[in-house]
Amino acid sequence: MSIQELESQVAQLSKPDLDAFAQWFEEFVADAWDKQIESDMANGKLDRLAQQADAEFEAGQCTSL
């Protein structure tokens, strides 16, 4: 199925079905993001950023929220 076909099908959904689809899609995207972050962490892709954040914290370069 193409993007255009998906868009056409979504545009035809009733309000309740569109709401349910939107909720499902939001959760789908969030889960995909979580999996990507977990993969990046496991592969060490975020190590440099974590080290930089630690160094900035230790140097007092952080502000309170």
Predicted model as a PDB file, atoms N, CA, C, CB and O in Angstrom, pLDDT in the B-factor column:
MODEL        1                                                                  
ATOM      1  N   MET A   1       0.853  -1.176   0.000  1.00 91.00           N  
ATOM      2  CA  MET A   1       0.000   0.000   0.000  1.00 91.00           C  
ATOM      3  C   MET A   1       0.896   1.235   0.000  1.00 91.00           C  
ATOM      4  CB  MET A   1      -0.969   0.000   1.228  1.00 91.00           C  
ATOM      5  O   MET A   1       1.888   1.292   0.727  1.00 91.00           O  
ATOM      6  N   SER A   2       0.546   2.208  -0.808  1.00 97.00           N  
ATOM      7  CA  SER A   2       1.338   3.432  -0.899  1.00 97.00           C  
ATOM      8  C   SER A   2       0.912   4.450   0.160  1.00 97.00           C  
ATOM      9  CB  SER A   2       1.209   4.043  -2.296  1.00 97.00           C  
ATOM     10  O   SER A   2      -0.137   4.314   0.789  1.00 97.00           O  
ATOM     11  N   ILE A   3       1.735   5.454   0.336  1.00 97.00           N  
ATOM     12  CA  ILE A   3       1.417   6.544   1.263  1.00 97.00           C  
ATOM     13  C   ILE A   3       0.108   7.214   0.838  1.00 97.00           C  
ATOM     14  CB  ILE A   3       2.575   7.587   1.311  1.00 97.00           C  
ATOM     15  O   ILE A   3      -0.740   7.525   1.675  1.00 97.00           O  
ATOM     16  N   GLN A   4      -0.042   7.427  -0.439  1.00 98.00           N  
ATOM     17  CA  GLN A   4      -1.260   8.080  -0.948  1.00 98.00           C  
ATOM     18  C   GLN A   4      -2.496   7.244  -0.631  1.00 98.00           C  
ATOM     19  CB  GLN A   4      -1.156   8.312  -2.472  1.00 98.00           C  
ATOM     20  O   GLN A   4      -3.543   7.787  -0.279  1.00 98.00           O  
ATOM     21  N   GLU A   5      -2.374   5.928  -0.755  1.00 98.00           N  
ATOM     22  CA  GLU A   5      -3.504   5.047  -0.419  1.00 98.00           C  
ATOM     23  C   GLU A   5      -3.810   5.104   1.071  1.00 98.00           C  
ATOM     24  CB  GLU A   5      -3.205   3.595  -0.839  1.00 98.00           C  
ATOM     25  O   GLU A   5      -4.973   5.141   1.472  1.00 98.00           O  
ATOM     26  N   LEU A   6      -2.773   5.109   1.882  1.00 97.00           N  
ATOM     27  CA  LEU A   6      -2.981   5.220   3.329  1.00 97.00           C  
ATOM     28  C   LEU A   6      -3.655   6.533   3.684  1.00 97.00           C  
ATOM     29  CB  LEU A   6      -1.651   5.098   4.074  1.00 97.00           C  
ATOM     30  O   LEU A   6      -4.598   6.559   4.475  1.00 97.00           O  
ATOM     31  N   GLU A   7      -3.172   7.624   3.100  1.00 97.00           N  
ATOM     32  CA  GLU A   7      -3.767   8.937   3.370  1.00 97.00           C  
ATOM     33  C   GLU A   7      -5.239   8.945   2.982  1.00 97.00           C  
ATOM     34  CB  GLU A   7      -3.011  10.044   2.610  1.00 97.00           C  
ATOM     35  O   GLU A   7      -6.071   9.488   3.709  1.00 97.00           O  
ATOM     36  N   SER A   8      -5.560   8.357   1.860  1.00 97.00           N  
ATOM     37  CA  SER A   8      -6.952   8.301   1.400  1.00 97.00           C  
ATOM     38  C   SER A   8      -7.813   7.507   2.370  1.00 97.00           C  
ATOM     39  CB  SER A   8      -7.033   7.680  -0.002  1.00 97.00           C  
ATOM     40  O   SER A   8      -8.933   7.910   2.684  1.00 97.00           O  
ATOM     41  N   GLN A   9      -7.295   6.382   2.844  1.00 97.00           N  
ATOM     42  CA  GLN A   9      -8.045   5.553   3.786  1.00 97.00           C  
ATOM     43  C   GLN A   9      -8.240   6.271   5.127  1.00 97.00           C  
ATOM     44  CB  GLN A   9      -7.325   4.215   4.004  1.00 97.00           C  
ATOM     45  O   GLN A   9      -9.326   6.233   5.705  1.00 97.00           O  
ATOM     46  N   VAL A  10      -7.206   6.908   5.603  1.00 97.00           N  
ATOM     47  CA  VAL A  10      -7.311   7.630   6.871  1.00 97.00           C  
ATOM     48  C   VAL A  10      -8.303   8.775   6.754  1.00 97.00           C  
ATOM     49  CB  VAL A  10      -5.938   8.162   7.308  1.00 97.00           C  
ATOM     50  O   VAL A  10      -9.071   9.031   7.682  1.00 97.00           O  
ATOM     51  N   ALA A  11      -8.293   9.461   5.629  1.00 98.00           N  
ATOM     52  CA  ALA A  11      -9.213  10.587   5.425  1.00 98.00           C  
ATOM     53  C   ALA A  11     -10.672  10.146   5.440  1.00 98.00           C  
ATOM     54  CB  ALA A  11      -8.903  11.283   4.108  1.00 98.00           C  
ATOM     55  O   ALA A  11     -11.565  10.961   5.671  1.00 98.00           O  
ATOM     56  N   GLN A  12     -10.914   8.881   5.200  1.00 98.00           N  
ATOM     57  CA  GLN A  12     -12.288   8.380   5.154  1.00 98.00           C  
ATOM     58  C   GLN A  12     -12.782   7.826   6.491  1.00 98.00           C  
ATOM     59  CB  GLN A  12     -12.396   7.310   4.106  1.00 98.00           C  
ATOM     60  O   GLN A  12     -13.936   7.411   6.601  1.00 98.00           O  
ATOM     61  N   LEU A  13     -11.925   7.820   7.494  1.00 98.00           N  
ATOM     62  CA  LEU A  13     -12.318   7.280   8.800  1.00 98.00           C  
ATOM     63  C   LEU A  13     -13.343   8.169   9.483  1.00 98.00           C  
ATOM     64  CB  LEU A  13     -11.095   7.116   9.698  1.00 98.00           C  
ATOM     65  O   LEU A  13     -13.330   9.390   9.330  1.00 98.00           O  
ATOM     66  N   SER A  14     -14.229   7.537  10.237  1.00 98.00           N  
ATOM     67  CA  SER A  14     -15.173   8.291  11.065  1.00 98.00           C  
ATOM     68  C   SER A  14     -14.398   8.945  12.199  1.00 98.00           C  
ATOM     69  CB  SER A  14     -16.310   7.368  11.622  1.00 98.00           C  
ATOM     70  O   SER A  14     -13.253   8.579  12.464  1.00 98.00           O  
ATOM     71  N   LYS A  15     -15.011   9.902  12.862  1.00 98.00           N  
ATOM     72  CA  LYS A  15     -14.355  10.594  13.971  1.00 98.00           C  
ATOM     73  C   LYS A  15     -13.891   9.614  15.051  1.00 98.00           C  
ATOM     74  CB  LYS A  15     -15.302  11.629  14.579  1.00 98.00           C  
ATOM     75  O   LYS A  15     -12.738   9.686  15.477  1.00 98.00           O  
ATOM     76  N   PRO A  16     -14.756   8.701  15.505  1.00 98.00           N  
ATOM     77  CA  PRO A  16     -14.291   7.755  16.533  1.00 98.00           C  
ATOM     78  C   PRO A  16     -13.138   6.867  16.045  1.00 98.00           C  
ATOM     79  CB  PRO A  16     -15.451   6.877  16.985  1.00 98.00           C  
ATOM     80  O   PRO A  16     -12.194   6.603  16.790  1.00 98.00           O  
ATOM     81  N   ASP A  17     -13.224   6.411  14.793  1.00 98.00           N  
ATOM     82  CA  ASP A  17     -12.149   5.583  14.259  1.00 98.00           C  
ATOM     83  C   ASP A  17     -10.870   6.389  14.068  1.00 98.00           C  
ATOM     84  CB  ASP A  17     -12.572   4.957  12.938  1.00 98.00           C  
ATOM     85  O   ASP A  17      -9.774   5.881  14.305  1.00 98.00           O  
ATOM     86  N   LEU A  18     -11.005   7.635  13.644  1.00 98.00           N  
ATOM     87  CA  LEU A  18      -9.833   8.490  13.488  1.00 98.00           C  
ATOM     88  C   LEU A  18      -9.168   8.737  14.838  1.00 98.00           C  
ATOM     89  CB  LEU A  18     -10.222   9.825  12.833  1.00 98.00           C  
ATOM     90  O   LEU A  18      -7.942   8.715  14.944  1.00 98.00           O  
ATOM     91  N   ASP A  19      -9.977   8.970  15.867  1.00 98.00           N  
ATOM     92  CA  ASP A  19      -9.430   9.155  17.211  1.00 98.00           C  
ATOM     93  C   ASP A  19      -8.684   7.904  17.676  1.00 98.00           C  
ATOM     94  CB  ASP A  19     -10.553   9.501  18.201  1.00 98.00           C  
ATOM     95  O   ASP A  19      -7.593   8.002  18.239  1.00 98.00           O  
ATOM     96  N   ALA A  20      -9.270   6.734  17.443  1.00 98.00           N  
ATOM     97  CA  ALA A  20      -8.633   5.480  17.845  1.00 98.00           C  
ATOM     98  C   ALA A  20      -7.345   5.262  17.053  1.00 98.00           C  
ATOM     99  CB  ALA A  20      -9.597   4.290  17.642  1.00 98.00           C  
ATOM    100  O   ALA A  20      -6.335   4.838  17.615  1.00 98.00           O  
ATOM    101  N   PHE A  21      -7.375   5.548  15.759  1.00 98.00           N  
ATOM    102  CA  PHE A  21      -6.183   5.407  14.929  1.00 98.00           C  
ATOM    103  C   PHE A  21      -5.095   6.365  15.391  1.00 98.00           C  
ATOM    104  CB  PHE A  21      -6.519   5.655  13.453  1.00 98.00           C  
ATOM    105  O   PHE A  21      -3.930   5.980  15.491  1.00 98.00           O  
ATOM    106  N   ALA A  22      -5.466   7.609  15.672  1.00 98.00           N  
ATOM    107  CA  ALA A  22      -4.487   8.604  16.113  1.00 98.00           C  
ATOM    108  C   ALA A  22      -3.826   8.162  17.415  1.00 98.00           C  
ATOM    109  CB  ALA A  22      -5.156   9.979  16.296  1.00 98.00           C  
ATOM    110  O   ALA A  22      -2.616   8.324  17.577  1.00 98.00           O  
ATOM    111  N   GLN A  23      -4.593   7.615  18.329  1.00 98.00           N  
ATOM    112  CA  GLN A  23      -4.047   7.125  19.600  1.00 98.00           C  
ATOM    113  C   GLN A  23      -3.076   5.973  19.342  1.00 98.00           C  
ATOM    114  CB  GLN A  23      -5.188   6.669  20.552  1.00 98.00           C  
ATOM    115  O   GLN A  23      -1.973   5.941  19.886  1.00 98.00           O  
ATOM    116  N   TRP A  24      -3.508   5.026  18.501  1.00 98.00           N  
ATOM    117  CA  TRP A  24      -2.648   3.890  18.176  1.00 98.00           C  
ATOM    118  C   TRP A  24      -1.357   4.369  17.515  1.00 98.00           C  
ATOM    119  CB  TRP A  24      -3.387   2.900  17.253  1.00 98.00           C  
ATOM    120  O   TRP A  24      -0.272   3.906  17.868  1.00 98.00           O  
ATOM    121  N   PHE A  25      -1.466   5.291  16.562  1.00 98.00           N  
ATOM    122  CA  PHE A  25      -0.288   5.745  15.832  1.00 98.00           C  
ATOM    123  C   PHE A  25       0.673   6.494  16.753  1.00 98.00           C  
ATOM    124  CB  PHE A  25      -0.701   6.640  14.658  1.00 98.00           C  
ATOM    125  O   PHE A  25       1.889   6.342  16.635  1.00 98.00           O  
ATOM    126  N   GLU A  26       0.146   7.287  17.654  1.00 98.00           N  
ATOM    127  CA  GLU A  26       0.996   7.996  18.615  1.00 98.00           C  
ATOM    128  C   GLU A  26       1.784   7.000  19.455  1.00 98.00           C  
ATOM    129  CB  GLU A  26       0.147   8.912  19.525  1.00 98.00           C  
ATOM    130  O   GLU A  26       2.979   7.186  19.681  1.00 98.00           O  
ATOM    131  N   GLU A  27       1.125   5.951  19.914  1.00 98.00           N  
ATOM    132  CA  GLU A  27       1.802   4.924  20.701  1.00 98.00           C  
ATOM    133  C   GLU A  27       2.820   4.164  19.846  1.00 98.00           C  
ATOM    134  CB  GLU A  27       0.776   3.948  21.301  1.00 98.00           C  
ATOM    135  O   GLU A  27       3.903   3.829  20.325  1.00 98.00           O  
ATOM    136  N   PHE A  28       2.478   3.895  18.595  1.00 98.00           N  
ATOM    137  CA  PHE A  28       3.375   3.204  17.668  1.00 98.00           C  
ATOM    138  C   PHE A  28       4.659   3.996  17.469  1.00 98.00           C  
ATOM    139  CB  PHE A  28       2.682   2.972  16.318  1.00 98.00           C  
ATOM    140  O   PHE A  28       5.752   3.433  17.527  1.00 98.00           O  
ATOM    141  N   VAL A  29       4.537   5.288  17.236  1.00 98.00           N  
ATOM    142  CA  VAL A  29       5.694   6.153  17.020  1.00 98.00           C  
ATOM    143  C   VAL A  29       6.533   6.245  18.300  1.00 98.00           C  
ATOM    144  CB  VAL A  29       5.242   7.564  16.567  1.00 98.00           C  
ATOM    145  O   VAL A  29       7.762   6.197  18.244  1.00 98.00           O  
ATOM    146  N   ALA A  30       5.872   6.375  19.439  1.00 98.00           N  
ATOM    147  CA  ALA A  30       6.600   6.453  20.716  1.00 98.00           C  
ATOM    148  C   ALA A  30       7.373   5.164  20.974  1.00 98.00           C  
ATOM    149  CB  ALA A  30       5.624   6.728  21.882  1.00 98.00           C  
ATOM    150  O   ALA A  30       8.521   5.211  21.418  1.00 98.00           O  
ATOM    151  N   ASP A  31       6.757   4.017  20.702  1.00 98.00           N  
ATOM    152  CA  ASP A  31       7.445   2.738  20.891  1.00 98.00           C  
ATOM    153  C   ASP A  31       8.647   2.616  19.961  1.00 98.00           C  
ATOM    154  CB  ASP A  31       6.478   1.572  20.654  1.00 98.00           C  
ATOM    155  O   ASP A  31       9.706   2.136  20.365  1.00 98.00           O  
ATOM    156  N   ALA A  32       8.481   3.050  18.720  1.00 98.00           N  
ATOM    157  CA  ALA A  32       9.590   2.998  17.759  1.00 98.00           C  
ATOM    158  C   ALA A  32      10.732   3.893  18.228  1.00 98.00           C  
ATOM    159  CB  ALA A  32       9.115   3.427  16.348  1.00 98.00           C  
ATOM    160  O   ALA A  32      11.898   3.519  18.103  1.00 98.00           O  
ATOM    161  N   TRP A  33      10.414   5.064  18.761  1.00 98.00           N  
ATOM    162  CA  TRP A  33      11.439   5.982  19.266  1.00 98.00           C  
ATOM    163  C   TRP A  33      12.164   5.355  20.454  1.00 98.00           C  
ATOM    164  CB  TRP A  33      10.810   7.338  19.672  1.00 98.00           C  
ATOM    165  O   TRP A  33      13.391   5.410  20.544  1.00 98.00           O  
ATOM    166  N   ASP A  34      11.391   4.755  21.366  1.00 98.00           N  
ATOM    167  CA  ASP A  34      12.000   4.097  22.532  1.00 98.00           C  
ATOM    168  C   ASP A  34      12.961   2.992  22.095  1.00 98.00           C  
ATOM    169  CB  ASP A  34      10.909   3.513  23.454  1.00 98.00           C  
ATOM    170  O   ASP A  34      14.060   2.872  22.636  1.00 98.00           O  
ATOM    171  N   LYS A  35      12.548   2.190  21.119  1.00 98.00           N  
ATOM    172  CA  LYS A  35      13.402   1.101  20.635  1.00 98.00           C  
ATOM    173  C   LYS A  35      14.680   1.652  20.001  1.00 98.00           C  
ATOM    174  CB  LYS A  35      12.639   0.230  19.617  1.00 98.00           C  
ATOM    175  O   LYS A  35      15.754   1.076  20.170  1.00 98.00           O  
ATOM    176  N   GLN A  36      14.566   2.769  19.272  1.00 97.00           N  
ATOM    177  CA  GLN A  36      15.739   3.361  18.646  1.00 97.00           C  
ATOM    178  C   GLN A  36      16.707   3.888  19.701  1.00 97.00           C  
ATOM    179  CB  GLN A  36      15.325   4.488  17.694  1.00 97.00           C  
ATOM    180  O   GLN A  36      17.917   3.690  19.586  1.00 97.00           O  
ATOM    181  N   ILE A  37      16.184   4.555  20.726  1.00 96.00           N  
ATOM    182  CA  ILE A  37      17.031   5.066  21.808  1.00 96.00           C  
ATOM    183  C   ILE A  37      17.722   3.903  22.529  1.00 96.00           C  
ATOM    184  CB  ILE A  37      16.190   5.903  22.812  1.00 96.00           C  
ATOM    185  O   ILE A  37      18.918   3.967  22.814  1.00 96.00           O  
ATOM    186  N   GLU A  38      16.962   2.844  22.819  1.00 97.00           N  
ATOM    187  CA  GLU A  38      17.548   1.682  23.491  1.00 97.00           C  
ATOM    188  C   GLU A  38      18.656   1.066  22.634  1.00 97.00           C  
ATOM    189  CB  GLU A  38      16.460   0.630  23.796  1.00 97.00           C  
ATOM    190  O   GLU A  38      19.703   0.681  23.153  1.00 97.00           O  
ATOM    191  N   SER A  39      18.426   0.976  21.343  1.00 97.00           N  
ATOM    192  CA  SER A  39      19.433   0.441  20.431  1.00 97.00           C  
ATOM    193  C   SER A  39      20.670   1.336  20.396  1.00 97.00           C  
ATOM    194  CB  SER A  39      18.850   0.288  19.022  1.00 97.00           C  
ATOM    195  O   SER A  39      21.799   0.848  20.447  1.00 97.00           O  
ATOM    196  N   ASP A  40      20.452   2.634  20.310  1.00 96.00           N  
ATOM    197  CA  ASP A  40      21.571   3.575  20.296  1.00 96.00           C  
ATOM    198  C   ASP A  40      22.375   3.493  21.585  1.00 96.00           C  
ATOM    199  CB  ASP A  40      21.065   5.000  20.085  1.00 96.00           C  
ATOM    200  O   ASP A  40      23.604   3.552  21.559  1.00 96.00           O  
ATOM    201  N   MET A  41      21.685   3.359  22.710  1.00 95.00           N  
ATOM    202  CA  MET A  41      22.383   3.243  23.991  1.00 95.00           C  
ATOM    203  C   MET A  41      23.197   1.956  24.044  1.00 95.00           C  
ATOM    204  CB  MET A  41      21.381   3.287  25.159  1.00 95.00           C  
ATOM    205  O   MET A  41      24.353   1.964  24.468  1.00 95.00           O  
ATOM    206  N   ALA A  42      22.597   0.857  23.616  1.00 96.00           N  
ATOM    207  CA  ALA A  42      23.279  -0.434  23.650  1.00 96.00           C  
ATOM    208  C   ALA A  42      24.500  -0.453  22.737  1.00 96.00           C  
ATOM    209  CB  ALA A  42      22.320  -1.545  23.252  1.00 96.00           C  
ATOM    210  O   ALA A  42      25.479  -1.146  23.016  1.00 96.00           O  
ATOM    211  N   ASN A  43      24.443   0.302  21.656  1.00 96.00           N  
ATOM    212  CA  ASN A  43      25.551   0.353  20.699  1.00 96.00           C  
ATOM    213  C   ASN A  43      26.566   1.444  21.008  1.00 96.00           C  
ATOM    214  CB  ASN A  43      25.013   0.557  19.314  1.00 96.00           C  
ATOM    215  O   ASN A  43      27.518   1.644  20.253  1.00 96.00           O  
ATOM    216  N   GLY A  44      26.363   2.155  22.127  1.00 96.00           N  
ATOM    217  CA  GLY A  44      27.318   3.171  22.541  1.00 96.00           C  
ATOM    218  C   GLY A  44      27.224   4.488  21.798  1.00 96.00           C  
ATOM    219  O   GLY A  44      28.105   5.338  21.931  1.00 96.00           O  
ATOM    220  N   LYS A  45      26.171   4.671  21.019  1.00 95.00           N  
ATOM    221  CA  LYS A  45      26.055   5.894  20.226  1.00 95.00           C  
ATOM    222  C   LYS A  45      25.814   7.137  21.074  1.00 95.00           C  
ATOM    223  CB  LYS A  45      24.941   5.748  19.228  1.00 95.00           C  
ATOM    224  O   LYS A  45      26.029   8.258  20.613  1.00 95.00           O  
ATOM    225  N   LEU A  46      25.369   6.941  22.310  1.00 95.00           N  
ATOM    226  CA  LEU A  46      25.076   8.090  23.175  1.00 95.00           C  
ATOM    227  C   LEU A  46      26.143   8.304  24.248  1.00 95.00           C  
ATOM    228  CB  LEU A  46      23.722   7.905  23.838  1.00 95.00           C  
ATOM    229  O   LEU A  46      26.034   9.223  25.060  1.00 95.00           O  
ATOM    230  N   ASP A  47      27.161   7.468  24.251  1.00 96.00           N  
ATOM    231  CA  ASP A  47      28.191   7.555  25.284  1.00 96.00           C  
ATOM    232  C   ASP A  47      28.872   8.924  25.313  1.00 96.00           C  
ATOM    233  CB  ASP A  47      29.230   6.472  25.068  1.00 96.00           C  
ATOM    234  O   ASP A  47      29.066   9.506  26.381  1.00 96.00           O  
ATOM    235  N   ARG A  48      29.229   9.429  24.143  1.00 96.00           N  
ATOM    236  CA  ARG A  48      29.920  10.717  24.072  1.00 96.00           C  
ATOM    237  C   ARG A  48      29.041  11.823  24.644  1.00 96.00           C  
ATOM    238  CB  ARG A  48      30.312  11.046  22.617  1.00 96.00           C  
ATOM    239  O   ARG A  48      29.528  12.686  25.374  1.00 96.00           O  
ATOM    240  N   LEU A  49      27.760  11.804  24.323  1.00 95.00           N  
ATOM    241  CA  LEU A  49      26.855  12.834  24.840  1.00 95.00           C  
ATOM    242  C   LEU A  49      26.693  12.722  26.357  1.00 95.00           C  
ATOM    243  CB  LEU A  49      25.483  12.729  24.157  1.00 95.00           C  
ATOM    244  O   LEU A  49      26.633  13.733  27.056  1.00 95.00           O  
ATOM    245  N   ALA A  50      26.623  11.503  26.855  1.00 94.00           N  
ATOM    246  CA  ALA A  50      26.501  11.305  28.302  1.00 94.00           C  
ATOM    247  C   ALA A  50      27.752  11.798  29.016  1.00 94.00           C  
ATOM    248  CB  ALA A  50      26.253   9.819  28.630  1.00 94.00           C  
ATOM    249  O   ALA A  50      27.660  12.431  30.067  1.00 94.00           O  
ATOM    250  N   GLN A  51      28.917  11.512  28.451  1.00 96.00           N  
ATOM    251  CA  GLN A  51      30.174  11.978  29.044  1.00 96.00           C  
ATOM    252  C   GLN A  51      30.244  13.504  29.036  1.00 96.00           C  
ATOM    253  CB  GLN A  51      31.380  11.387  28.286  1.00 96.00           C  
ATOM    254  O   GLN A  51      30.705  14.118  29.998  1.00 96.00           O  
ATOM    255  N   GLN A  52      29.787  14.097  27.956  1.00 96.00           N  
ATOM    256  CA  GLN A  52      29.787  15.557  27.862  1.00 96.00           C  
ATOM    257  C   GLN A  52      28.835  16.157  28.901  1.00 96.00           C  
ATOM    258  CB  GLN A  52      29.383  16.010  26.438  1.00 96.00           C  
ATOM    259  O   GLN A  52      29.168  17.155  29.540  1.00 96.00           O  
ATOM    260  N   ALA A  53      27.678  15.566  29.070  1.00 94.00           N  
ATOM    261  CA  ALA A  53      26.726  16.057  30.064  1.00 94.00           C  
ATOM    262  C   ALA A  53      27.289  15.928  31.469  1.00 94.00           C  
ATOM    263  CB  ALA A  53      25.404  15.299  29.958  1.00 94.00           C  
ATOM    264  O   ALA A  53      27.145  16.841  32.283  1.00 94.00           O  
ATOM    265  N   ASP A  54      27.926  14.805  31.761  1.00 95.00           N  
ATOM    266  CA  ASP A  54      28.548  14.616  33.074  1.00 95.00           C  
ATOM    267  C   ASP A  54      29.632  15.663  33.322  1.00 95.00           C  
ATOM    268  CB  ASP A  54      29.143  13.204  33.187  1.00 95.00           C  
ATOM    269  O   ASP A  54      29.710  16.238  34.408  1.00 95.00           O  
ATOM    270  N   ALA A  55      30.456  15.902  32.324  1.00 96.00           N  
ATOM    271  CA  ALA A  55      31.545  16.879  32.464  1.00 96.00           C  
ATOM    272  C   ALA A  55      30.984  18.278  32.699  1.00 96.00           C  
ATOM    273  CB  ALA A  55      32.449  16.873  31.210  1.00 96.00           C  
ATOM    274  O   ALA A  55      31.504  19.016  33.535  1.00 96.00           O  
ATOM    275  N   GLU A  56      29.938  18.650  31.979  1.00 95.00           N  
ATOM    276  CA  GLU A  56      29.333  19.970  32.158  1.00 95.00           C  
ATOM    277  C   GLU A  56      28.703  20.096  33.536  1.00 95.00           C  
ATOM    278  CB  GLU A  56      28.282  20.231  31.075  1.00 95.00           C  
ATOM    279  O   GLU A  56      28.765  21.158  34.155  1.00 95.00           O  
ATOM    280  N   PHE A  57      28.099  19.017  34.018  1.00 94.00           N  
ATOM    281  CA  PHE A  57      27.503  19.034  35.353  1.00 94.00           C  
ATOM    282  C   PHE A  57      28.596  19.213  36.404  1.00 94.00           C  
ATOM    283  CB  PHE A  57      26.703  17.732  35.615  1.00 94.00           C  
ATOM    284  O   PHE A  57      28.479  20.048  37.301  1.00 94.00           O  
ATOM    285  N   GLU A  58      29.653  18.424  36.282  1.00 95.00           N  
ATOM    286  CA  GLU A  58      30.750  18.497  37.242  1.00 95.00           C  
ATOM    287  C   GLU A  58      31.421  19.871  37.231  1.00 95.00           C  
ATOM    288  CB  GLU A  58      31.780  17.414  36.942  1.00 95.00           C  
ATOM    289  O   GLU A  58      31.936  20.319  38.256  1.00 95.00           O  
ATOM    290  N   ALA A  59      31.416  20.536  36.083  1.00 96.00           N  
ATOM    291  CA  ALA A  59      32.030  21.865  35.956  1.00 96.00           C  
ATOM    292  C   ALA A  59      31.092  22.973  36.391  1.00 96.00           C  
ATOM    293  CB  ALA A  59      32.467  22.108  34.527  1.00 96.00           C  
ATOM    294  O   ALA A  59      31.440  24.152  36.319  1.00 96.00           O  
ATOM    295  N   GLY A  60      29.889  22.595  36.849  1.00 93.00           N  
ATOM    296  CA  GLY A  60      28.921  23.597  37.299  1.00 93.00           C  
ATOM    297  C   GLY A  60      28.274  24.379  36.177  1.00 93.00           C  
ATOM    298  O   GLY A  60      27.822  25.505  36.385  1.00 93.00           O  
ATOM    299  N   GLN A  61      28.225  23.801  35.000  1.00 94.00           N  
ATOM    300  CA  GLN A  61      27.674  24.490  33.842  1.00 94.00           C  
ATOM    301  C   GLN A  61      26.200  24.165  33.605  1.00 94.00           C  
ATOM    302  CB  GLN A  61      28.473  24.137  32.615  1.00 94.00           C  
ATOM    303  O   GLN A  61      25.688  24.388  32.508  1.00 94.00           O  
ATOM    304  N   CYS A  62      25.526  23.652  34.601  1.00 89.00           N  
ATOM    305  CA  CYS A  62      24.103  23.315  34.488  1.00 89.00           C  
ATOM    306  C   CYS A  62      23.281  24.296  35.321  1.00 89.00           C  
ATOM    307  CB  CYS A  62      23.839  21.847  34.948  1.00 89.00           C  
ATOM    308  O   CYS A  62      23.752  24.843  36.319  1.00 89.00           O  
ATOM    309  N   THR A  63      22.072  24.495  34.892  1.00 85.00           N  
ATOM    310  CA  THR A  63      21.152  25.342  35.671  1.00 85.00           C  
ATOM    311  C   THR A  63      20.002  24.510  36.174  1.00 85.00           C  
ATOM    312  CB  THR A  63      20.625  26.525  34.828  1.00 85.00           C  
ATOM    313  O   THR A  63      19.612  23.530  35.540  1.00 85.00           O  
ATOM    314  N   SER A  64      19.463  24.887  37.294  1.00 83.00           N  
ATOM    315  CA  SER A  64      18.333  24.168  37.873  1.00 83.00           C  
ATOM    316  C   SER A  64      17.072  24.386  37.055  1.00 83.00           C  
ATOM    317  CB  SER A  64      18.103  24.607  39.317  1.00 83.00           C  
ATOM    318  O   SER A  64      16.842  25.460  36.500  1.00 83.00           O  
ATOM    319  N   LEU A  65      16.279  23.356  36.998  1.00 84.00           N  
ATOM    320  CA  LEU A  65      14.982  23.482  36.345  1.00 84.00           C  
ATOM    321  C   LEU A  65      14.044  24.052  37.335  1.00 84.00           C  
ATOM    322  CB  LEU A  65      14.463  22.141  35.802  1.00 84.00           C  
ATOM    323  O   LEU A  65      12.871  24.258  37.025  1.00 84.00           O  
TER     324      LEU A  65                                                      
ENDMDL                                                                          
END                                                                             
